[in-house]
Amino acid sequence: MHLLGCIGLFDRLYMVCNSLYILSFSELVLDSAQMITTAIAVSSDGATVLGSGPTFGILLAILFTHGIVCSAATSILARLNLFYVIINGKWQVLHHMNS
């Protein structure tokens, strides 16, 4: 009986932590979509202001892309990681050259 009680407690703790993780991830994606929308408005000097519909579309695009990347095979993820390292390395070099 005691073991089943502990398993139930751990199960409930896991569900709470998992729910908090999902909520924080969705907040991060929404913030990213809002930042992209704001960047579009700022780069056009306010000529292009996107509403809630396009912001929601950007959010769905981010979630869809995230789902594709997360379901990719390990070999594809390794290539994506290599691409990211190369791009990030070039940005670091360019950033230090301009400083």
C-alpha positions in Angstrom: 0.0 0.0 0.0 2.8 2.4 0.9 4.5 1.9 -2.4 1.4 2.7 -4.4 0.9 5.9 -2.4 4.4 7.1 -3.3 3.9 6.2 -7.0 0.6 8.2 -7.0 2.4 11.2 -5.4 5.2 11.1 -7.9 2.7 10.8 -10.7 0.9 13.9 -9.5 4.1 15.8 -9.2 5.1 14.8 -12.7 1.8 16.0 -14.1 2.1 19.4 -12.4 5.7 19.9 -13.6 4.8 18.8 -17.1 1.9 21.2 -17.2 4.1 24.0 -16.0 6.7 23.2 -18.7 4.0 23.2 -21.4 2.7 26.5 -20.3 6.1 28.1 -20.2 6.9 26.7 -23.6 3.7 28.2 -25.1 4.5 31.5 -23.4 8.0 31.4 -25.1 6.5 30.7 -28.5 3.9 33.5 -28.1 6.6 35.9 -27.0 8.7 34.9 -30.1 5.8 35.5 -32.4 5.1 38.9 -30.8 8.8 39.8 -31.2 8.8 38.9 -34.9 5.6 41.0 -35.4 7.2 43.9 -33.6 10.4 43.6 -35.6 8.4 43.8 -38.8 6.6 46.9 -37.5 9.9 48.6 -36.4 11.8 47.7 -39.6 9.0 49.3 -41.7 8.9 52.4 -39.5 5.3 51.6 -38.5 4.0 51.3 -42.1 3.3 47.6 -41.6 1.5 46.8 -38.4 0.3 43.2 -38.1 -2.7 42.4 -36.0 -3.6 39.4 -33.9 -4.4 37.2 -37.0 -0.9 37.4 -38.6 0.7 37.0 -35.1 -1.3 33.8 -34.6 -0.2 32.6 -38.0 3.5 33.3 -37.0 2.9 31.4 -33.8 1.4 28.4 -35.7 4.4 28.5 -38.1 6.8 28.4 -35.2 5.0 25.5 -33.5 4.8 23.6 -36.8 8.5 24.1 -37.5 9.3 23.0 -33.9 7.3 19.9 -34.3 9.1 19.0 -37.6 12.5 19.5 -36.1 11.7 17.6 -32.9 10.4 14.6 -34.9 13.4 14.5 -37.2 15.9 11.6 -37.2 19.2 11.9 -35.3 21.2 12.2 -38.4 19.2 15.2 -39.6 19.4 16.8 -36.2 23.2 16.4 -36.3 23.3 18.2 -39.7 21.1 21.0 -38.3 23.4 21.3 -35.3 26.4 21.6 -37.6 24.7 24.3 -39.7 23.8 26.2 -36.5 27.4 26.0 -35.3 28.8 27.3 -38.6 26.3 30.2 -38.8 26.8 31.1 -35.1 30.6 30.9 -35.6 30.5 33.3 -38.6 28.3 35.7 -36.6 30.7 35.7 -33.7 33.6 36.4 -36.0 31.8 39.2 -37.8 30.6 40.6 -34.4 34.2 40.7 -33.1 35.5 42.3 -36.3 33.0 45.2 -36.0 33.8 45.8 -32.3 
